[in-house]
Amino acid sequence: MLVSRMYTKDWEMVKRTWRSLLAGVAMVGSIAVSGTAFAGADGCTPCAGDNCQQCEQIFADAGQKLTDQLASMSCCDNASCCAPDSVCSDGCAEDPCGDGTGCGDGCGDLFGESGNGIKIGGWAQVGYHNKIEPLSTVRNQGLAFNDHPDRLNLHQGWLFAEKVADGSNGLDWGFRADFMYGVDAAQTQAFGNNPGRFDFQNGWDRGAGYGFALPQLYAEVAAGDWSVKAGHFYTPVGYEVVTAPGNFFYSHAYTMFNSEPFTHTGALATYKASDSLTLYGGWTAGWDTGFDRRDGGSNFLGGFSTSLTDDVKLTYINTAGNLGWRGDGYSHSIVIDTTLTEKWNYVFQSDVLRADEFDTVGINQYLFYTINDQIKAGTRVEWWKADGVSHQGASWGVNVTPLENLVFRPEVRHDWSPGANIDQTSFGVDAVYSF
């Protein structure tokens, strides 16, 4: 128990240090901007008499506001309350940092959620892998996420702002906007667009595999058991996701990268029919589009998620119609997530894609074992067949979580495909820090 309390205090100190660092950067930046505004052409500020006093007062007022903000961010518990009266009218009275005092706001996440429900956050994913991951055969080819070997990569430098639409008390609204930079940009851009539209081939690529992307930009309304999102959003298809914090493994499955969409532009409705059944249905402008329609893309997106038992959950999602850059076709993904015991978890996934000149089928199996609160082990075994050629892969890895928002993911992966002349073993490791 003592170790737990020490760990909690250390973690709170780390969070306060990060917030103080950011506030310090903001303060330096504000001084720099203000100095530029008041400075003359030669960088000096010619002033005399009242003018100087006005400048000094402006800086004094700005400094006081920054001091108050910094103090309120440091005030995270009764023992550490140090906010002045200008921040916390009750000073250091009983429960000075509790609800209603205005002290300690934003002490949870690095940015946290504001009083109006808007949350700002993100993560940074940095990784290293020693070989090019199939199906890419050369560096930065873009046929896999990890095709930038033998160097340290910033995969995802991610920021988002969101407000979740909560219909439990009647009509509510929400939104989400995501912006990222890194070597994963090419796979998170709307590459199903016509070139030059939105963030695809529009000057957002910066060389050496790096670039910018706007993976999500949508609005949402909710009322009761219904919600509808409209705009540019991530797909509900499959088990693995593009966003690094949502996956166990550093690398990705063949099926996820080659047989599933990443994003959509359109509208998707969700209906919670019961505690054990959720239905999805909507329309999108093909696969991987960002406010654009390529080759007349127009398809259905929908399915359901249901709890078969307390320990088994089944999700079925399909797309059908004109899939845009994939042509006319149909796809479905079936994911069965099973809790075997308190420590063991098994996931089975099967995907089918039938589209113009591209037919695939795949089976992925995952087995996870929770060693303790900080360490989890896992394996993934997959078979993926595209146009008659079979690919196999097996991955072994662990997740080590020394802090609640920091995870290290070392992984060993073996790929083999006699038909594609692939037989290699690779190693990779990354770190994901969420804030």
Phi, psi and omega per residue, in radians:
M1 nan -0.695 3.119
L2 -1.103 -0.737 3.116
V3 -1.088 -0.701 3.128
S4 -1.074 -0.755 3.141
R5 -1.154 -0.685 3.115
M6 -1.110 -0.733 3.130
Y7 -1.096 -0.736 -3.135
T8 -1.107 -0.763 3.138
K9 -1.123 -0.729 3.115
D10 -1.074 -0.714 -3.120
W11 -1.175 -0.701 3.087
E12 -1.085 -0.652 3.122
M13 -1.154 -0.689 3.103
V14 -1.081 -0.766 -3.124
K15 -1.130 -0.712 3.127
R16 -1.149 -0.618 3.111
T17 -1.118 -0.763 3.114
W18 -1.104 -0.741 3.135
R19 -1.126 -0.683 3.120
S20 -1.151 -0.678 3.110
L21 -1.077 -0.801 3.128
L22 -1.110 -0.728 3.121
A23 -1.104 -0.660 3.101
G24 -1.116 -0.731 3.084
V25 -1.069 -0.758 3.120
A26 -1.080 -0.676 -3.124
M27 -1.161 -0.769 3.108
V28 -1.084 -0.734 3.123
G29 -1.103 -0.707 -3.125
S30 -1.173 -0.648 3.111
I31 -1.146 -0.706 -3.140
A32 -1.102 -0.771 3.133
V33 -1.138 -0.778 -3.141
S34 -1.099 -0.721 3.128
G35 -1.072 -0.683 3.121
T36 -1.138 -0.668 -3.099
A37 -1.151 -0.636 -3.064
F38 -1.637 -0.230 -3.049
A39 -1.371 2.682 3.047
G40 -1.421 -3.059 -3.077
A41 -1.105 -0.534 -3.104
D42 -1.607 0.174 3.093
G43 1.563 -0.168 3.099
C44 -1.653 2.819 -3.136
T45 -1.949 1.673 3.122
P46 -1.223 2.093 3.128
C47 -2.681 2.810 3.100
A48 -2.761 2.543 3.026
G49 1.074 -2.233 -3.054
D50 -1.066 -0.626 -3.123
N51 -1.029 -0.785 3.136
C52 -1.092 -0.741 -3.127
Q53 -1.110 -0.650 3.104
Q54 -1.125 -0.761 3.131
C55 -1.074 -0.798 -3.117
E56 -1.090 -0.670 3.141
Q57 -1.158 -0.690 3.123
I58 -1.058 -0.821 3.138
F59 -1.149 -0.654 3.128
A60 -1.115 -0.757 3.130
D61 -1.115 -0.766 3.136
A62 -1.106 -0.701 3.134
G63 -1.131 -0.682 3.125
Q64 -1.122 -0.717 3.132
K65 -1.111 -0.756 3.123
L66 -1.133 -0.675 3.108
T67 -1.085 -0.755 3.129
D68 -1.106 -0.755 -3.136
Q69 -1.108 -0.736 -3.139
L70 -1.126 -0.695 3.130
A71 -1.147 -0.714 -3.127
S72 -1.159 -0.576 3.122
M73 -1.278 -0.444 3.135
S74 -1.427 -0.332 -3.038
C75 -1.446 1.527 -3.038
C76 -1.944 -0.207 3.059
D77 -2.740 2.980 -3.070
N78 -1.024 -0.699 -3.042
A79 -1.212 -0.455 -3.059
S80 -1.859 0.180 -3.078
C81 -1.128 2.149 -3.123
C82 -2.404 0.246 -3.066
A83 -1.253 2.385 3.093
P84 -1.281 2.995 -3.108
D85 -1.040 -0.508 -3.125
S86 -1.159 -0.314 3.124
V87 -1.812 -0.776 -3.036
C88 -2.210 1.806 -2.981
S89 -1.091 -0.447 -3.140
D90 -1.464 0.002 -3.122
G91 1.028 -2.274 3.139
C92 -1.922 0.816 3.075
A93 -1.321 -3.054 -3.115
E94 -1.067 2.351 -3.101
D95 0.892 0.922 -3.053
P96 -1.181 -0.387 -3.088
C97 -1.896 0.358 -3.133
G98 -1.459 -3.040 -3.136
D99 -1.094 2.448 3.042
G100 1.618 -0.211 -3.128
T101 -1.569 -0.330 -3.105
G102 1.494 -0.035 -3.124
C103 -1.666 2.573 3.025
G104 1.441 0.128 3.121
D105 -1.066 2.434 3.078
G106 1.370 0.303 -3.082
C107 -1.459 -0.120 3.140
G108 -1.407 -1.473 3.077
D109 -1.369 2.949 3.131
L110 -1.051 -0.759 3.055
F111 -1.765 -0.867 3.034
G112 1.417 -3.026 -3.092
E113 -1.848 2.343 3.135
S114 -1.409 3.036 -3.109
G115 -1.129 -0.394 3.132
N116 -1.637 0.244 3.058
G117 1.507 0.029 3.136
I118 -1.489 2.199 -3.131
K119 -1.967 2.386 3.060
I120 -2.088 2.283 -3.117
G121 -2.797 -2.854 3.136
G122 2.864 -2.883 3.114
W123 -2.818 2.869 3.028
A124 -2.227 2.198 3.108
Q125 -2.020 2.083 3.119
V126 -2.104 2.310 -3.070
G127 -2.595 2.870 3.092
Y128 -2.378 2.363 2.997
H129 -2.408 2.588 -2.978
N130 -1.674 -0.134 3.135
K131 -2.463 2.817 3.094
I132 -1.327 2.237 -3.118
E133 -1.424 2.266 3.075
P134 -1.071 2.569 0.310
L135 -1.664 0.062 3.027
S136 -1.106 2.518 3.115
T137 -2.078 -0.269 3.093
V138 -2.338 2.832 -3.101
R139 -1.044 2.386 3.061
N140 1.052 0.483 -3.141
Q141 -1.275 -0.504 3.085
G142 1.535 0.230 3.105
L143 -1.714 0.190 3.023
A144 -2.824 2.812 3.087
F145 -1.191 -0.829 -3.016
N146 -1.708 1.350 3.052
D147 -2.191 0.695 3.096
H148 -2.247 1.143 -2.936
P149 -1.319 2.861 2.985
D150 1.054 0.601 3.023
R151 -2.740 2.787 3.071
L152 -1.489 2.143 -3.055
N153 -1.978 2.435 2.853
L154 -1.513 1.771 -3.116
H155 -1.294 -0.862 -3.074
Q156 -2.466 1.928 2.905
G157 -1.787 1.809 -2.816
W158 -2.094 2.381 2.995
L159 -2.280 2.503 3.075
F160 -2.521 2.708 2.987
A161 -2.277 2.349 -3.109
E162 -2.641 2.691 2.937
K163 -2.325 2.066 -3.106
V164 -1.350 2.273 3.085
A165 -1.376 2.032 -3.103
D166 -1.960 1.868 -3.092
G167 -1.601 0.181 -3.067
S168 -1.159 -0.420 -3.140
N169 -2.028 0.490 -3.121
G170 1.934 -2.799 -3.064
L171 -1.219 2.327 3.118
D172 -2.523 2.829 -3.124
W173 -2.234 2.807 3.110
G174 -2.755 3.130 3.115
F175 -2.833 2.962 3.010
R176 -2.684 2.382 3.062
A177 -2.360 2.240 -3.141
D178 -2.123 2.475 3.091
F179 -2.424 2.352 -3.109
M180 -2.466 2.772 3.040
Y181 -2.403 2.430 3.101
G182 2.694 -3.035 -3.122
V183 -1.349 -0.191 3.055
D184 -1.492 0.050 -3.052
A185 -1.056 -0.727 -3.092
A186 -1.054 -0.514 3.137
Q187 -1.573 -0.170 3.130
T188 -1.883 -0.143 3.027
Q189 -1.259 2.907 3.129
A190 -1.454 1.261 -3.046
F191 -1.306 -0.057 3.000
G192 -1.508 0.045 3.103
N193 -1.388 2.905 2.846
N194 -1.177 2.423 -3.116
P195 -0.947 2.402 3.126
G196 1.599 -0.001 -3.131
R197 -1.807 2.402 3.108
F198 1.013 -2.129 -3.084
D199 -1.806 0.178 -3.063
F200 -1.745 2.119 3.137
Q201 0.829 0.858 -3.072
N202 -2.290 0.574 3.117
G203 1.492 0.165 -3.120
W204 -1.541 -0.250 3.104
D205 -1.449 2.342 -2.997
R206 -1.971 0.077 3.117
G207 1.689 2.761 3.141
A208 1.010 0.470 3.134
G209 1.535 -0.155 -3.088
Y210 -1.530 2.738 3.101
G211 -3.117 -3.118 3.107
F212 -1.949 2.775 3.073
A213 -2.718 2.692 3.013
L214 -2.039 1.432 -2.999
P215 -1.166 -0.549 -3.120
Q216 -2.449 2.487 3.048
L217 -2.811 1.644 -3.061
Y218 -2.540 2.811 3.031
A219 -1.978 2.745 -3.085
E220 -2.552 2.498 3.012
V221 -2.185 2.606 -3.137
A222 -2.501 2.547 3.076
A223 -2.695 2.075 -3.116
G224 1.084 -2.204 -3.116
D225 -1.583 0.068 -3.113
W226 -1.868 2.551 2.943
S227 -2.601 2.595 3.128
V228 -2.396 2.214 3.042
K229 -1.941 2.535 -3.129
A230 -2.449 2.325 -3.130
G231 2.400 -2.439 -3.077
H232 -1.955 2.039 -3.001
F233 -2.547 2.818 3.112
Y234 -1.239 2.645 -3.115
T235 -1.298 2.568 2.972
P236 -1.523 0.032 -3.080
V237 -1.299 2.336 2.970
G238 1.581 -3.049 -3.096
Y239 -1.849 -0.879 3.111
E240 -1.362 2.733 -3.094
V241 -2.255 2.927 3.125
V242 -1.273 -0.694 -3.039
T243 -1.209 2.215 -3.019
A244 -0.994 -0.754 -3.102
P245 -1.129 -0.259 -3.083
G246 -1.552 0.016 -3.082
N247 -2.099 2.664 3.029
F248 -1.404 -0.738 -3.028
F249 -1.649 2.632 3.037
Y250 -1.194 -0.773 3.129
S251 -1.523 3.084 -3.114
H252 -2.174 2.733 3.121
A253 -1.297 2.664 3.063
Y254 -0.978 -0.795 -3.085
T255 -1.028 -0.789 -3.100
M256 -1.067 -0.789 -3.036
F257 -1.327 -0.599 -2.951
N258 -1.878 -0.327 -3.006
S259 -2.130 0.160 -3.133
E260 -2.330 2.575 2.999
P261 -1.255 2.750 3.037
F262 -1.728 -0.777 -3.105
T263 -2.349 2.925 3.052
H264 -2.443 2.763 2.877
T265 -2.144 2.163 -3.085
G266 2.848 -2.513 -3.132
A267 -2.405 2.439 -3.130
L268 -2.391 2.160 3.111
A269 -1.744 2.503 3.098
T270 -2.192 2.292 3.127
Y271 -2.224 2.090 3.103
K272 -1.529 1.646 -3.050
A273 -1.223 -0.582 3.119
S274 -2.797 -3.124 3.121
D275 -1.129 -0.344 -3.071
S276 -2.025 0.047 -3.090
L277 -2.451 2.191 3.059
T278 -2.187 2.311 -3.113
L279 -1.922 2.535 3.126
Y280 -2.234 2.492 3.074
G281 -2.865 2.405 3.125
G282 -3.089 -3.021 -3.114
W283 -2.222 2.449 3.057
T284 -2.380 2.773 -3.104
A285 -1.563 0.969 -3.123
G286 1.498 -3.000 3.139
W287 -1.572 2.479 2.903
D288 1.038 0.690 -3.130
T289 -1.827 2.686 3.057
G290 -2.231 1.612 3.128
F291 0.927 0.794 3.135
D292 -2.718 2.778 3.059
R293 -2.206 2.061 3.123
R294 -1.779 2.252 3.123
D295 0.961 0.622 3.077
G296 1.257 0.475 -3.086
G297 -0.910 2.250 3.139
S298 -2.852 1.934 -3.066
N299 -2.551 2.795 3.034
F300 -1.431 2.486 3.013
L301 -2.316 2.135 -3.121
G302 -3.078 -3.138 -3.129
G303 2.748 -2.654 -3.111
F304 -2.715 2.827 3.025
S305 -2.346 2.276 -3.066
T306 -2.489 2.590 3.052
S307 -1.619 1.947 3.127
L308 -1.273 -0.679 3.010
T309 -2.479 -3.066 3.097
D310 -1.129 -0.374 -3.045
D311 -2.000 -0.039 -3.078
V312 -2.232 2.173 3.123
K313 -2.122 2.293 3.141
L314 -1.985 2.280 3.066
T315 -2.203 2.255 3.112
Y316 -2.210 2.135 3.109
I317 -2.295 2.385 3.103
N318 -2.364 2.761 2.985
T319 -2.202 2.518 -3.112
A320 -2.684 2.371 3.119
G321 2.280 -2.580 3.070
N322 -1.478 1.897 -3.065
L323 -1.503 0.214 3.118
G324 1.329 -2.072 -3.069
W325 -1.127 -0.315 3.069
R326 -1.520 -0.188 -3.117
G327 1.478 -2.981 3.111
D328 -1.244 2.437 -3.141
G329 3.055 -2.951 -3.082
Y330 -2.536 2.526 3.029
S331 -2.544 2.673 2.968
H332 -2.555 2.703 3.085
S333 -2.303 2.295 3.102
I334 -2.069 2.167 3.124
V335 -2.195 2.180 3.076
I336 -2.038 2.003 -3.084
D337 -1.889 2.056 -3.015
T338 -2.134 2.200 3.002
T339 -1.549 1.877 -3.084
L340 -1.362 -0.854 3.070
T341 -2.504 -3.009 3.112
E342 -1.075 -0.485 -3.076
K343 -1.921 -0.360 -3.065
W344 -1.830 2.394 3.118
N345 -2.396 2.307 -3.108
Y346 -2.154 2.357 3.129
V347 -2.224 2.270 3.061
F348 -2.021 2.347 3.126
Q349 -2.385 2.427 3.039
S350 -2.396 2.235 3.133
D351 -2.112 2.519 3.020
V352 -2.287 2.354 3.053
L353 -2.301 2.176 3.056
R354 -2.179 1.840 -3.106
A355 -2.435 2.992 -3.117
D356 -0.942 2.039 3.013
E357 1.083 0.353 3.103
F358 -2.680 1.819 3.127
D359 -2.048 2.257 3.141
T360 -2.429 2.734 3.000
V361 -2.552 2.498 -3.109
G362 -2.602 2.649 3.049
I363 -2.304 2.164 3.081
N364 -2.070 2.446 3.059
Q365 -2.292 2.338 -3.110
Y366 -2.165 2.445 3.047
L367 -2.344 2.168 -3.084
F368 -2.107 2.513 3.095
Y369 -2.307 2.146 3.122
T370 -1.526 1.947 -3.132
I371 -1.356 -0.857 3.037
N372 -2.753 -2.951 -3.072
D373 -1.156 -0.374 -3.081
Q374 -1.841 -0.266 -3.035
I375 -2.299 2.290 3.092
K376 -2.377 2.353 -3.137
A377 -1.908 2.656 -3.127
G378 -2.748 2.781 3.051
T379 -2.423 2.604 3.090
R380 -2.300 2.225 3.081
V381 -2.132 2.256 -3.038
E382 -2.404 2.612 2.995
W383 -2.288 2.236 -3.115
W384 -2.388 2.266 -3.097
K385 -2.132 2.174 -3.125
A386 -2.213 2.066 3.101
D387 0.879 0.765 3.035
G388 1.559 -0.110 -3.118
V389 -1.879 2.193 -3.109
S390 -1.646 2.452 3.062
H391 -2.198 2.393 3.096
Q392 -2.123 2.605 3.099
G393 -2.635 2.566 3.070
A394 -2.432 2.326 -3.110
S395 -2.251 2.490 3.059
W396 -2.272 2.350 -3.100
G397 -2.778 3.000 3.038
V398 -2.334 2.664 2.977
N399 -1.945 2.125 3.105
V400 -1.976 2.124 -3.038
T401 -2.087 1.502 -3.134
P402 -1.255 -0.476 3.071
L403 -2.213 2.772 -3.069
E404 -1.112 -0.372 -3.132
N405 -2.125 0.400 3.111
L406 -2.358 2.190 3.137
V407 -2.332 2.395 3.016
F408 -1.854 2.396 -3.041
R409 -2.289 1.350 3.017
P410 -1.229 2.558 -3.053
E411 -2.666 2.430 2.961
V412 -1.968 2.313 -3.053
R413 -2.307 2.402 3.043
H414 -2.158 2.260 3.126
D415 -2.097 2.390 3.058
W416 -2.575 2.453 3.127
S417 -2.768 1.707 3.128
P418 -0.989 -0.645 -3.116
G419 -1.200 -0.424 3.130
A420 -1.914 0.139 3.116
N421 1.019 0.804 3.116
I422 -2.036 2.243 3.048
D423 -2.783 1.642 -3.069
Q424 -2.595 2.648 3.022
T425 -2.053 2.320 -3.080
S426 -2.300 2.817 3.106
F427 -2.231 2.500 3.070
G428 -2.629 2.721 3.075
V429 -2.642 2.431 3.087
D430 -2.422 2.957 3.059
A431 -2.288 2.370 3.131
V432 -2.136 2.047 3.110
Y433 -1.925 2.040 -3.126
S434 -1.765 2.543 -3.132
F435 -2.486 nan nan
